[in-house]
Amino acid sequence: MKIDHIPSSHYEHLTRDNAVLLIVDHQVGLYTGIRDIDTMQLKHNIIGLAKAAQALKIPIIVTTTTERMWGPMIPELQEALPGNHHIERTTVNAWDDPRVVGAVKATGRKKLVISGISTDVCLAFPAISALTDGYSTYAVVDASGSFTKEQSDLGVMRMVQAGVIPVGYSNVAVEILGDNAAPEASAVYGALSMPFAGLVYNLNEYFSHK
């Protein structure tokens, strides 16, 4: 029996020229219900991702939903993104708001990195919707959170089945960085605040001056 050759799919790397970051519903009220990840760790990860994206000059779009119900954006994120004017919407799915879609389209980029609270709704719904609109979507699972571990697992499974790529806050930033010799490397690793990376950097600095 003859079996036709099936070509392997080509993976196009995330870069600072093709990526855009969408941050969905990191709000005070929603954080009170997070149970699948420690909220301090969650804040560490989303702030690190936001700061790394800034260092790499990646467009950042932020949206909240019905703040009178779920409260304002967490203050740590507001502080990390000075001057960023977020979009407050009422739709459950951020991708159902034309302003959000328009803001993403205006960047001209087709690699959409998304973080959201909760993982199974605020992250999964727009990630899958954007995928059907022709975007490659990357779900930052450890910079997102859910109200139960089961909801988080189901949300990730649903996204993966649809074709969304699950990533972590640090590996997606490092992929976009691309080269440790880049002038932004120190700022990116500093933003990610990975203790072992800081230790290695300090040791290298120490021995380079001996």
C-alpha positions, 0 to 999 in steps of 0.5 A, spaced: 500 500 500 502 506 498 502 512 503 503 519 501 508 523 504 505 528 509 509 534 510 511 536 517 508 543 519 512 549 519 512 552 526 514 560 525 517 562 532 514 568 536 518 574 535 518 582 537 515 583 530 509 578 530 507 578 537 501 582 540 499 581 548 492 581 550 491 581 557 484 579 559 480 581 566 485 581 571 481 584 576 481 585 584 474 581 584 476 575 580 482 574 584 478 573 590 476 566 587 482 564 584 484 557 587 488 553 582 494 557 583 497 561 588 495 569 587 501 572 589 505 567 584 499 569 579 501 576 580 508 575 579 507 571 573 503 576 569 507 582 572 513 579 569 510 577 562 507 585 562 514 588 563 518 583 559 513 585 553 514 592 554 522 591 554 521 587 548 516 593 545 511 588 544 504 591 543 499 590 549 492 590 549 488 590 556 481 589 557 476 588 563 469 586 564 463 590 568 468 593 573 462 595 577 461 587 578 468 584 578 472 591 580 478 594 577 484 591 574 489 589 580 493 595 582 500 591 581 498 591 573 496 598 573 502 600 576 506 595 571 503 598 565 503 606 566 499 610 561 496 603 558 488 605 557 484 599 558 478 597 554 472 596 559 467 591 556 460 587 558 461 581 553 463 575 556 468 573 551 473 579 550 473 577 542 466 579 541 467 586 543 469 590 536 474 594 540 478 589 542 478 585 535 480 592 532 485 594 537 489 587 535 488 588 528 491 595 528 497 592 530 498 588 524 500 582 528 498 575 527 501 571 533 496 573 539 499 571 546 493 571 551 492 571 559 486 571 562 482 570 569 479 565 568 482 560 564 476 556 562 472 563 560 476 569 559 482 566 556 479 560 553 473 563 549 477 569 546 483 564 544 479 560 540 475 565 537 481 569 535 484 562 532 478 561 528 479 568 525 486 566 523 490 568 528 495 563 532 494 564 539 498 562 545 495 561 552 499 563 557 496 558 562 501 560 568 499 567 568 492 565 568 487 562 573 481 559 575 476 558 580 477 550 581 483 546 578 478 542 574 475 548 571 483 550 569 484 543 566 478 543 562 479 550 559 486 548 557 484 541 554 478 545 550 484 550 547 489 545 546 483 541 542 481 547 538 489 548 536 491 553 541 498 553 544 499 553 551 505 556 554 508 559 560 509 566 562 517 565 562 518 561 556 513 565 551 517 571 553 524 568 552 522 565 545 520 572 543 527 575 546 530 570 541 537 571 543 541 572 550 546 577 546 540 582 545 540 589 548 534 587 551 536 581 554 537 583 561 531 587 562 527 581 560 530 576 565 529 582 570 522 583 568 521 575 569 524 575 576 527 568 575 531 567 582 536 562 578 537 566 572 539 572 577 544 568 580 547 565 574 547 573 572 551 575 578 556 569 578 557 571 571 558 578 573 563 576 579 567 572 575 568 577 569 571 582 573 576 577 577 
